[in-house]
């Protein structure tokens, strides 16, 4: 059983596609003692065996991370449960990663977003591809499983820049990867630039990373130099190129991180989605 914990609200960064800065004008942080006590309560009261930090990123800095991990170790949390978090790639460094490993972390997710330097600059990520390479390599070396998030279809993107992201994801080779179509969520600079001058009603059901257009329907945003069909094909190509590899399949079967049943269900779902994208959209 797993339950989430929130250690902070807001984000010190202001990425083009993220709405954190809209509802939370300033970063508010709970005390480490308070967060660790809550995690212990979830374990003791509800039998939780895993907690996930639901913050937009955690820790916010190295000291916070080291103090948090030491507090978990002092409470012997790692003997009862494990935890996961999402962290910026430019936060990864050996001392912090070792502390996270010692305190029971079982996965770190990184918002890599793109494999194209110009796209990273355009969306305000404030890091470089080399930072992502270093983060994934150091995290693997520390013995911590990795997950990387990518997005395709930002304003100004082309099929070539999306293919850069696909190649980069394969190069990084995290344990898990997710490829979403970029969505202009309300409260973001992305939304403001997309909505400018529009008069039609918002189609709220489309503001979701899980929205997939059926025949006759459309995505909220498609870059000027691409078509919807091309963008959706690239999304499915990304998933296929990353996941349908003998090395990736063997890795998960060997580590037990994905069961054969789950992998088969995922494969069938991917094939059905690809069929819809290629032939019905």
C-alpha positions in Angstrom: 0.0 0.0 0.0 1.3 3.5 -0.8 0.2 7.0 0.1 1.5 10.4 -0.9 3.1 13.1 1.3 3.5 16.8 0.4 6.5 18.5 1.9 6.2 21.9 0.1 4.0 23.9 -2.2 5.1 26.1 -5.0 8.4 26.0 -7.0 11.3 28.4 -7.2 11.4 27.9 -11.0 8.9 29.2 -13.6 8.9 26.8 -16.6 6.9 27.8 -19.6 4.5 24.8 -19.3 4.1 24.6 -15.5 1.3 26.2 -13.4 2.9 25.9 -10.0 3.7 29.6 -9.9 0.1 30.6 -10.6 -1.7 29.3 -7.4 1.5 29.4 -5.2 3.2 32.8 -5.5 5.8 31.8 -3.0 7.4 28.5 -2.0 6.0 27.2 1.4 8.0 24.4 3.1 6.9 22.2 6.0 9.5 21.3 8.6 11.5 18.1 7.9 10.5 16.7 11.3 6.8 17.3 10.5 7.1 15.5 7.2 9.0 12.5 8.5 6.6 12.2 11.4 3.7 12.0 8.9 5.5 9.4 6.9 6.0 7.3 10.1 2.3 7.8 11.0 1.2 6.4 7.6 3.4 3.4 8.1 2.3 2.7 11.7 -1.4 3.6 11.3 -2.2 2.4 7.8 0.5 -0.2 7.1 1.9 1.9 4.2 5.0 0.3 2.6 5.7 3.1 0.2 5.3 6.9 0.3 5.8 9.3 -2.6 6.7 13.0 -2.3 4.0 14.7 -4.3 5.8 18.0 -4.5 6.7 19.5 -7.9 10.3 18.7 -6.9 11.9 17.4 -3.7 14.3 18.2 -2.2 14.5 21.9 -3.1 18.2 22.0 -2.2 21.0 19.8 -1.1 20.8 20.7 2.6 17.1 20.0 2.7 17.7 16.6 1.1 20.6 15.6 3.4 18.7 16.6 6.5 15.5 14.8 5.3 17.4 11.6 4.6 19.2 11.7 8.0 15.9 12.2 9.8 14.5 9.1 8.0 17.5 7.1 8.9 17.3 8.2 12.5 13.7 7.0 12.6 14.8 3.8 10.9 12.2 4.4 8.2 14.0 2.4 5.6 13.5 -0.8 7.6 9.7 -0.4 7.3 9.0 1.3 4.0 10.4 3.0 1.0 9.9 6.3 -0.8 10.0 8.0 -4.2 10.4 11.5 -5.4 10.8 13.8 -8.5 13.9 15.9 -8.6 15.6 18.4 -11.0 18.5 16.9 -13.0 20.9 19.7 -11.8 20.3 18.6 -8.2 21.8 15.2 -8.6 25.2 14.7 -7.0 26.9 11.7 -5.3 26.6 12.7 -1.6 22.9 13.5 -1.8 22.1 10.4 -3.9 24.0 8.1 -1.4 22.0 9.6 1.4 18.7 9.0 -0.5 19.7 5.4 -1.2 20.6 4.8 2.4 17.2 6.3 3.6 15.1 3.9 1.5 14.4 5.6 -1.8 13.5 3.2 -4.6 13.1 5.6 -7.6 13.9 9.2 -8.6 11.9 10.7 -11.4 13.5 13.5 -13.5 11.6 16.0 -15.7 14.0 16.0 -18.6 11.2 17.2 -21.0 13.3 17.5 -24.2 16.3 16.2 -25.9 16.8 19.4 -27.9 18.9 22.2 -26.4 16.9 25.0 -28.1 13.6 23.6 -26.8 15.0 23.4 -23.3 16.0 27.0 -23.5 12.6 28.0 -25.0 10.6 26.4 -22.2 12.8 27.8 -19.4 14.2 24.6 -17.9 17.5 26.3 -17.0 19.6 23.2 -17.5 21.3 21.5 -20.3 21.3 18.1 -21.9 24.6 17.3 -20.2 23.0 17.9 -16.8 20.4 15.2 -17.6 23.1 12.8 -18.8 25.0 13.3 -15.6 22.0 13.0 -13.4 20.8 9.7 -14.9 24.4 8.3 -14.8 25.0 9.3 -11.2 21.6 8.0 -10.1 22.3 4.6 -11.8 25.7 4.5 -10.2 24.1 5.1 -6.8 21.9 2.0 -7.4 18.6 4.0 -7.6 16.1 3.2 -10.3 15.3 6.2 -12.6 12.3 7.5 -14.4 12.4 10.3 -17.0 9.5 12.5 -18.2 9.5 13.9 -21.7 7.1 16.1 -23.7 6.6 16.5 -27.4 5.0 19.4 -29.3 6.0 22.5 -27.6 5.5 25.8 -29.5 8.2 26.1 -32.2 9.0 22.4 -32.2 9.4 20.4 -35.4 9.4 16.7 -36.2 13.3 16.9 -36.1 13.3 18.4 -32.5 10.9 15.7 -31.4 13.1 13.0 -32.9 16.0 14.6 -30.9 13.9 13.9 -27.7 13.3 10.3 -28.8 17.0 9.7 -29.5 18.0 11.3 -26.2 15.5 9.2 -24.2 17.0 6.1 -25.7 20.5 7.4 -25.0 19.8 8.2 -21.4 18.1 4.8 -21.0 16.3 5.4 -17.6 14.4 2.4 -16.2 11.1 4.1 -17.0 10.1 6.8 -19.4 6.9 8.7 -20.2 6.2 10.7 -23.3 3.3 13.2 -23.2 2.0 15.7 -25.7 2.6 19.2 -24.4 -0.6 20.7 -23.0 -1.2 24.5 -22.4 -2.6 24.3 -18.9 -4.3 27.4 -17.5 -2.1 29.5 -15.3 1.0 28.9 -17.5 2.8 31.2 -20.0 2.1 28.4 -22.5 -1.6 28.8 -22.0 -1.4 32.6 -22.2 0.4 32.5 -25.5 -2.0 29.8 -26.8 -5.2 31.4 -25.7 -4.4 35.0 -26.9 -7.2 36.3 -29.1 -9.4 33.1 -28.9 -13.1 33.6 -28.3 -14.4 30.0 -28.2 -15.2 28.2 -25.0 -12.6 26.0 -23.3 -12.8 22.3 -23.9 -11.9 21.3 -20.4 -11.7 17.5 -21.1 -8.7 18.2 -23.3 -6.6 19.7 -20.5 -5.1 16.3 -19.6 -1.9 14.5 -20.3 -4.2 11.4 -20.9 -6.4 13.0 -23.5 -6.2 11.2 -26.9 -8.3 12.5 -29.8 -10.6 10.2 -31.6 -11.5 10.6 -35.3 -12.8 14.1 -35.9 -11.4 15.4 -32.6 -8.3 17.5 -32.1 -5.5 18.2 -29.6 -5.5 21.6 -28.0 -2.1 22.6 -29.4 0.0 21.4 -32.3 3.1 23.3 -33.4 2.9 25.4 -36.5 5.3 23.2 -38.5 3.6 19.9 -37.6 0.3 18.2 -38.1 -1.7 16.5 -35.4 -1.3 13.1 -37.0 2.5 13.6 -37.3 2.7 14.6 -33.6 0.7 11.6 -32.4 2.8 9.3 -34.6 6.0 10.7 -33.0 4.5 10.1 -29.5 3.8 6.5 -30.3 7.2 6.1 -32.0 8.8 7.4 -28.9 7.1 4.8 -26.7 7.8 2.0 -29.2 11.5 2.9 -29.6 12.0 3.2 -25.8 10.0 0.3 -24.6 10.0 -2.4 -27.3 13.7 -3.3 -27.0 15.1 -6.7 -25.9 17.5 -5.0 -23.5 14.7 -3.1 -21.8 12.4 -6.1 -21.6 15.1 -8.3 -20.2 16.1 -5.7 -17.7 12.6 -5.4 -16.2 12.1 -9.2 -16.2 15.4 -9.8 -14.5 14.8 -7.1 -11.9 11.2 -8.0 -11.4 10.3 -4.3 -11.8 7.6 -5.2 -14.3 5.8 -8.5 -14.4 5.3 -10.4 -17.8 1.5 -9.8 -17.3 1.9 -6.1 -16.9 4.3 -5.8 -19.8 2.0 -7.8 -22.1 -1.0 -5.6 -21.1 1.1 -2.5 -21.7 2.2 -3.8 -25.1 -1.4 -4.5 -26.2 -2.6 -1.1 -25.0 0.3 0.5 -26.9 -0.5 -1.3 -30.1 -4.2 -0.4 -29.9 -3.3 3.3 -29.3 -0.9 3.2 -32.2 -3.6 1.7 -34.5 -6.0 4.6 -33.5 -3.3 7.1 -34.2 -2.1 5.8 -37.5 -5.3 4.8 -39.1 -8.3 6.5 -37.4 -7.1 10.0 -36.6 
